[in-house]
C-alpha cells in the first residue's frame, strides 16, 4: 500500500510559525515570508517552496522554475471536482515559452496529408466551428513519481500533477474535416509554440492515430472552467485528449500535421514510453522489455478531507470525502477498507460531471475503539478495472495508481 | 479567517459540495503578456560546480536537479548522457566527468 503522500504535507513558514495553516495559504502571501511545504517522498528531499510568482497563478508548489513545473497543493482537491485555473498544475518541457501572445496574429496551421492547408485564426476557431464542452482530467504521466521505490529520476511530484477542468473548444474532427484528410493518413502530429534553448534539440511534438484524432472527443480547447487558459497552461489553444495522459495535451497548439507514415519523432517514439506489461510494471533492473507509447489513464482515488497523522473522534461518525477518476472509463464505484484490504465497503458517489472527470465520493464511518487506522480507497472504473493493491514500478516513474491509504488515529 | 472556518466546516462534513454549473465560455479571447519568473540559484560550490553551472543552467534552473533523490553514479551518468544525446545539451566532453562526479558527490546513493 502507498502512503497517501500529500496529506503528510506540513506547511511551515520560516518567520511565522504555527499561525498559518494550509487552508489560509491562499489568503496570506506577504512577500517577505517564504512559505515551504514538505512532500513526504520516501528518502526525501521533500522541501519545496510555495510560489506566488507565476502570473495568472495562485499559490503553487515549486518543483522547477524554468521551464516551469508547478504542482497543485493537495488541499485544493477538497474544494470540488473542478480544479481552479489559478492552481491547475503546470509542466513544460522547454524553456523558450512565448510570453506575449498577439491574439490577432495567432494562427493554427493544418497541413500535411490534407486536401487543403488551413491557417485558422482564433476568430475562425471561436466563431467558425461548433463549440463543445467536456469535463476531463489532465494528469501528468509522472504524477506521483516521487513515491516510486526505488526512487527514479524526473520531476519529483507528489500527487498534485493532475487537475480536472470543464474544457470548451472545437472538435479536432471538425478542423480535420475542414482541411480534408486524404486517404492513406495514419497519424496526426501536434506541435505548440514552445521551443528548446538549443536549436537542434527535438521540438516537442506528439501524435495520435488518425481514428483517435477523428473520434469526435479529442478537442482543441480555448477555455478551461469557462475562462481563457492561463498562459502557462497553454493559452490560447490546447489539445484535450480525454482519458489519455497529459503528454498528448499539447499546449499553445499552433501546428497540426496529418501524416501518411507513422510518426518517428523523439517525443512520440522514444520519450514517454512504458513497458508493455500489466500496469506498465517491471522489476527494477529488468532489461530487454518491449516499450510502447504511454496512452490511456488508469483509475485512481484519494481522500481529500483527512490527512495522514490526523486524529478523529472514537465512536463518533466521521465524514470522509475524496475524489476519484476512472482514467479512460467513468468511475463505477469507490470502495474503502479499514482492515488493510480484507473487506471493502462502498462509498457514495457525488454528481457525475462526465466520465473523464473527477467524481467526488463520500462516506460516514465510525471508528469504534481508539487506535491507529489505515483508510484505504479503491476506485473501479466502468470497464471493471480497479486500482491495484501493490505499486507498479518502471524506470520513468509513469502510471502510478496503487490503492492509496491515509493513516489516522482514533482518540 | 473565513477560509479557516470553512476548512473546519468541511472537515466536520457539514459544508455542501460546490457544484460548477455548465456556464458560458468566453466568446472573445483577451491578449496576454506576462513575464515568467527566473531563478538565479546556482549549484552549491564544490569540485565540478563550475562545470555544472556553466553547462546546465542555460536550459533549466538548478532547483529540479537539487530536488532529485539520491541516485547511483551510473544513474547520474545516464542522466547527463540523456541531456547530451537526447536533448542536445552542448556539453564539452571534458566537462562530462566532472559533472557526473559533482552530482554523485552531492546526491549519490550511499
HADDOCK unambig.tbl for C-alpha pairs under 7 A between the chains (distance, minus, plus):
assign (segid A and resid 23 and name CA) (segid B and resid 3 and name CA) 6.34 0.50 0.50
assign (segid A and resid 23 and name CA) (segid B and resid 4 and name CA) 6.06 0.50 0.50
assign (segid A and resid 23 and name CA) (segid B and resid 7 and name CA) 6.45 0.50 0.50
assign (segid A and resid 24 and name CA) (segid B and resid 3 and name CA) 5.99 0.50 0.50
assign (segid A and resid 24 and name CA) (segid B and resid 4 and name CA) 6.21 0.50 0.50
assign (segid A and resid 44 and name CA) (segid B and resid 69 and name CA) 6.24 0.50 0.50
assign (segid A and resid 45 and name CA) (segid B and resid 67 and name CA) 6.09 0.50 0.50
assign (segid A and resid 45 and name CA) (segid B and resid 69 and name CA) 6.44 0.50 0.50
assign (segid A and resid 53 and name CA) (segid B and resid 37 and name CA) 6.45 0.50 0.50
assign (segid A and resid 54 and name CA) (segid B and resid 36 and name CA) 6.27 0.50 0.50
assign (segid A and resid 54 and name CA) (segid B and resid 37 and name CA) 6.49 0.50 0.50
assign (segid A and resid 55 and name CA) (segid B and resid 34 and name CA) 6.44 0.50 0.50
assign (segid A and resid 63 and name CA) (segid B and resid 64 and name CA) 5.91 0.50 0.50
assign (segid A and resid 64 and name CA) (segid B and resid 61 and name CA) 6.70 0.50 0.50
assign (segid A and resid 64 and name CA) (segid B and resid 63 and name CA) 5.53 0.50 0.50
assign (segid A and resid 64 and name CA) (segid B and resid 64 and name CA) 5.04 0.50 0.50
assign (segid A and resid 65 and name CA) (segid B and resid 38 and name CA) 6.21 0.50 0.50
assign (segid A and resid 65 and name CA) (segid B and resid 39 and name CA) 6.17 0.50 0.50
assign (segid A and resid 65 and name CA) (segid B and resid 61 and name CA) 6.11 0.50 0.50
assign (segid A and resid 66 and name CA) (segid B and resid 38 and name CA) 6.45 0.50 0.50
assign (segid A and resid 66 and name CA) (segid B and resid 60 and name CA) 5.27 0.50 0.50
assign (segid A and resid 66 and name CA) (segid B and resid 61 and name CA) 5.28 0.50 0.50
assign (segid A and resid 67 and name CA) (segid B and resid 60 and name CA) 6.09 0.50 0.50
assign (segid A and resid 80 and name CA) (segid B and resid 17 and name CA) 6.31 0.50 0.50
assign (segid A and resid 80 and name CA) (segid B and resid 18 and name CA) 5.64 0.50 0.50
assign (segid A and resid 95 and name CA) (segid B and resid 59 and name CA) 6.36 0.50 0.50
assign (segid A and resid 95 and name CA) (segid B and resid 60 and name CA) 6.97 0.50 0.50
assign (segid A and resid 99 and name CA) (segid B and resid 33 and name CA) 5.58 0.50 0.50
assign (segid A and resid 99 and name CA) (segid B and resid 34 and name CA) 5.38 0.50 0.50
assign (segid A and resid 99 and name CA) (segid B and resid 35 and name CA) 6.37 0.50 0.50
assign (segid A and resid 100 and name CA) (segid B and resid 32 and name CA) 5.84 0.50 0.50
assign (segid A and resid 100 and name CA) (segid B and resid 33 and name CA) 4.17 0.50 0.50
assign (segid A and resid 100 and name CA) (segid B and resid 34 and name CA) 6.45 0.50 0.50
assign (segid A and resid 101 and name CA) (segid B and resid 31 and name CA) 6.03 0.50 0.50
assign (segid A and resid 101 and name CA) (segid B and resid 32 and name CA) 5.57 0.50 0.50
assign (segid A and resid 101 and name CA) (segid B and resid 33 and name CA) 6.39 0.50 0.50
assign (segid A and resid 102 and name CA) (segid B and resid 31 and name CA) 5.82 0.50 0.50
assign (segid A and resid 103 and name CA) (segid B and resid 31 and name CA) 5.56 0.50 0.50
assign (segid A and resid 126 and name CA) (segid B and resid 27 and name CA) 6.69 0.50 0.50
assign (segid A and resid 151 and name CA) (segid B and resid 69 and name CA) 6.65 0.50 0.50
assign (segid A and resid 153 and name CA) (segid B and resid 68 and name CA) 6.39 0.50 0.50
assign (segid A and resid 155 and name CA) (segid B and resid 64 and name CA) 6.89 0.50 0.50
assign (segid A and resid 156 and name CA) (segid B and resid 67 and name CA) 6.87 0.50 0.50
assign (segid A and resid 156 and name CA) (segid B and resid 68 and name CA) 6.64 0.50 0.50
assign (segid A and resid 168 and name CA) (segid B and resid 25 and name CA) 6.97 0.50 0.50
assign (segid A and resid 197 and name CA) (segid B and resid 59 and name CA) 5.94 0.50 0.50
assign (segid A and resid 198 and name CA) (segid B and resid 88 and name CA) 6.84 0.50 0.50
assign (segid A and resid 198 and name CA) (segid B and resid 89 and name CA) 6.98 0.50 0.50
assign (segid A and resid 200 and name CA) (segid B and resid 88 and name CA) 6.72 0.50 0.50
assign (segid A and resid 201 and name CA) (segid B and resid 87 and name CA) 5.16 0.50 0.50
assign (segid A and resid 201 and name CA) (segid B and resid 88 and name CA) 5.19 0.50 0.50
assign (segid A and resid 202 and name CA) (segid B and resid 87 and name CA) 6.78 0.50 0.50
assign (segid A and resid 223 and name CA) (segid B and resid 25 and name CA) 6.59 0.50 0.50
assign (segid A and resid 226 and name CA) (segid B and resid 23 and name CA) 6.36 0.50 0.50
assign (segid A and resid 226 and name CA) (segid B and resid 24 and name CA) 6.09 0.50 0.50
assign (segid A and resid 226 and name CA) (segid B and resid 25 and name CA) 4.26 0.50 0.50
assign (segid A and resid 226 and name CA) (segid B and resid 26 and name CA) 6.59 0.50 0.50
assign (segid A and resid 227 and name CA) (segid B and resid 25 and name CA) 6.08 0.50 0.50
assign (segid A and resid 227 and name CA) (segid B and resid 26 and name CA) 6.06 0.50 0.50
assign (segid A and resid 228 and name CA) (segid B and resid 26 and name CA) 6.81 0.50 0.50
assign (segid A and resid 228 and name CA) (segid B and resid 29 and name CA) 6.49 0.50 0.50
assign (segid A and resid 305 and name CA) (segid B and resid 11 and name CA) 5.93 0.50 0.50
assign (segid A and resid 319 and name CA) (segid B and resid 12 and name CA) 6.69 0.50 0.50
assign (segid A and resid 319 and name CA) (segid B and resid 13 and name CA) 5.37 0.50 0.50
